[in-house]
Amino acid sequence: MLVSLPLVFFGLKFIKVSMSVLGFLAGTVITSLIASVAFNFMAWATMQWVYFALVCIAVASIVAAITYHSPSMAIVVGAGALGYFGGLQLIAIASKLIGSSVEDIYKGAALAVCVMIAAYIGYKLKKAITILATSCAGSYLFFFAIGSFFGNYPDIDFINRKITNKSSQSYISWIYIGGTLLLFIIGASFQFSKYSEKSEDKSDAYNQDSNMKSDDFTGYY
């Protein structure tokens, strides 16, 4: 909760810190996912959890350091990753519509196209992608923290299955989901409004430097 609201409203201003926070979270999630596939968490003893925590922190710290020193690269890579996961969802939808699974060769080609398009968009629209990413991540973290305190935070996979099966959702789930979406919209709108005005006010000063590119994060930390 401590890092969520600064991400929502000031993610672009403190770009390096924001990217390092997102990098740390991404490193933690990736390490946890790999460990959950390779090992049986339920059978672990206390010391195994300690070792896992140390490895997870180390990996997440390395990713955070890389994203801190190379925020532009982190945005492009992150956009490509979103394109990959988005492509998987599109393939799943297509499979459901046609009533059969998509062949691997077409699946690979579709994923490659989605990754390239998303990475290109991330490269060309770095500021916009940063605002959307930080506002989205911060909003999710904020309501996840609330859910940890008060309970009943929705299981996203479970909700997806219920939506697919056209089952009813509990009102608590919709409160969390709606609150996350509302905070995301407010935060993104605030950042676009505030930092777009800042860029316009200083556009003349920016243009005086011939070495400065339009997609640089000049003026942000």
Residue pairs with C-beta under 8 A, 6 or more apart in sequence:
1 141
1 142
1 145
1 146
3 21
3 138
3 141
4 138
4 139
4 141
4 142
4 145
5 138
5 142
6 14
6 18
6 138
7 18
7 21
7 22
7 134
7 135
7 137
7 138
7 141
8 134
8 135
8 138
8 139
8 142
8 183
8 184
8 186
8 187
9 135
9 138
9 187
9 190
9 191
10 18
10 191
11 18
11 130
11 131
11 133
11 134
11 135
11 138
11 187
11 191
12 18
12 127
12 130
12 131
12 134
12 191
12 195
12 217
12 220
13 195
13 220
13 221
14 220
14 221
15 71
15 130
15 217
15 220
15 221
16 68
16 69
16 71
16 220
16 221
17 68
17 221
18 130
18 134
19 67
19 68
19 71
19 74
19 75
19 130
20 64
20 65
20 67
20 68
21 64
22 67
22 74
22 78
22 133
22 134
22 137
23 60
23 63
23 64
23 65
23 66
23 67
23 68
23 74
24 60
24 61
24 63
24 64
25 60
25 137
25 141
26 60
26 63
26 78
27 56
27 59
27 60
27 61
27 62
27 63
27 64
28 56
28 59
28 60
30 59
30 63
31 55
31 56
31 59
31 60
32 56
35 41
35 52
35 56
44 52
66 73
66 74
67 74
71 130
71 217
72 126
72 215
72 217
75 122
75 123
75 126
75 129
75 130
75 133
76 119
76 122
76 123
77 119
78 122
78 129
78 133
79 118
79 119
79 121
79 122
79 123
79 129
80 115
80 116
80 118
80 119
80 122
82 118
83 114
83 115
83 116
83 117
83 118
83 119
84 111
84 114
84 115
84 118
86 114
86 118
87 110
87 111
87 113
87 114
87 115
88 111
90 110
90 114
91 102
91 107
91 110
91 111
94 102
95 101
95 102
102 110
121 129
122 129
123 215
124 215
125 215
126 215
126 217
127 195
127 199
127 215
127 217
128 192
130 217
131 188
131 191
131 192
131 195
132 188
134 187
134 191
135 183
135 184
135 187
135 188
135 191
136 184
136 188
138 183
138 187
139 180
139 181
139 183
139 184
139 187
140 180
142 180
142 183
143 153
143 176
143 179
143 180
143 183
144 153
146 153
146 176
147 153
147 154
147 176
152 170
152 172
152 173
152 176
153 176
154 170
154 172
154 173
154 176
154 177
159 169
159 173
159 177
162 168
162 169
163 169
198 219
199 206
202 219
206 212
206 214
206 218
212 218
